[in-house]
Amino acid sequence: MQGKRAVRLLPWPVTLIGAYHEGKHNVMTASWVSQVSFRPPLVMVSIAPERHTYGLIQKSGEFVVSILTADQAEVAQFCGSRSGRDVDKISALGLKTRSGQAVKVPVLEDCLANIECRVVATHPAGDHVLFVGEVVGGSAIRPDAPPLLMLDWKPGKFSPIGSG
Ligand SMILES: Cc1cc2nc3c(=O)[nH]c(=O)nc-3n(C[C@H](O)[C@H](O)[C@H](O)COP(=O)(O)O)c2cc1C
């Protein structure tokens, strides 16, 4: 089906979704992430119910979107292929975290930016569920670093227009 081929050519950001409940912190890679409103600022993430992260967000009502930089492809690969049910991904990778400003979910010390969200709506979407979060805090850590992107399921780097 041509539509399936076409949809693979939609560029994706690569982020880590952080979630925390009852002392357990987990991160998973997610690309189906987008801002969906200015006023109020809303961000959505599409998460399959079988992910460990799904249960943590459902119970806590909070998540953090950490935008990854182009040099973090290995972090994305690891956090997108292992489950927090089986491995503590944060310790395994030695990711440094600190407290969030407005949510209990810790944020990453090394990424492009952390967006702190409180869930305001959930919508089923086929085999995934959309969590819509209001942006309640955030930090721009390395705003000038190139983001990690995906196109046609291959990781790559953003080149701004005019950068040669
Ligand atoms: C580049 C990339 C993007 C991904 N995007 C999503 C996504 O948007 N939604 C989702 O449910 N899973 C996505 N995944 C898969 C999850 O990251 C993966 O199943 C992960 O192991 C779930 O971890 P958890 O069980 O600790 O929550 C993606 C994986 C990769 C490698």
The ligand as a Gaussian input file, in Angstrom:
#p B3LYP/6-31G(d) Opt

LIG

0 1
 C       13.135000       5.186000      17.495000
 C       12.048000       4.508000      18.324000
 C       10.827000       5.149000      18.487000
 C        9.789000       4.557000      19.242000
 N        8.610000       5.215000      19.388000
 C        7.616000       4.665000      20.141000
 C        6.388000       5.377000      20.331000
 O        6.200000       6.510000      19.876000
 N        5.421000       4.756000      21.062000
 C        5.590000       3.510000      21.613000
 O        4.661000       2.985000      22.264000
 N        6.762000       2.824000      21.464000
 C        7.777000       3.380000      20.761000
 N        8.972000       2.721000      20.627000
 C        9.142000       1.409000      21.260000
 C        9.442000       1.503000      22.786000
 O       10.455000       2.466000      23.033000
 C        9.916000       0.115000      23.290000
 O        8.881000      -0.832000      23.139000
 C       10.425000       0.150000      24.727000
 O       11.196000      -1.028000      24.939000
 C        9.317000       0.246000      25.774000
 O        9.920000       0.358000      27.024000
 P        9.152000       0.157000      28.414000
 O        8.536000      -1.245000      28.397000
 O       10.239000       0.292000      29.471000
 O        8.109000       1.217000      28.511000
 C       10.007000       3.285000      19.870000
 C       11.252000       2.644000      19.709000
 C       12.259000       3.240000      18.941000
 C       13.599000       2.543000      18.811000

